[in-house]
């Protein structure tokens, strides 16, 4: 297990902000729950005030579920470029399903994705990322069991 700390997060958010700056997102879409904290910090660094969240999950504690559960309360009408943010792209199924959903619902919006961690074996890779995940990650904002 890898313990991810606050100092690393601050450094990685700056890296993600630099990498994604050229995209010129006008909206950030956080994948709840893991993407909420990185999304908020990225919004400050990129000076983006429109932050929304969507709940899509494939894990229950540390166990991957067979089906994805999506709860969408977003309103991206008026958005032109949306940066989707999560803490990790693991299998890539969550991001892939989310992209299919939002592109169908908002066909005129351009979507890109950012995550702190990624796995090279994921079905889909984020557009902007910092680190490869080589083991289970304990994010400091999670409450231990």
Order of alpha helices (4+ residues) and beta strands (2+ residues): beta-alpha-beta-alpha-beta-beta-beta-alpha-beta-beta-beta
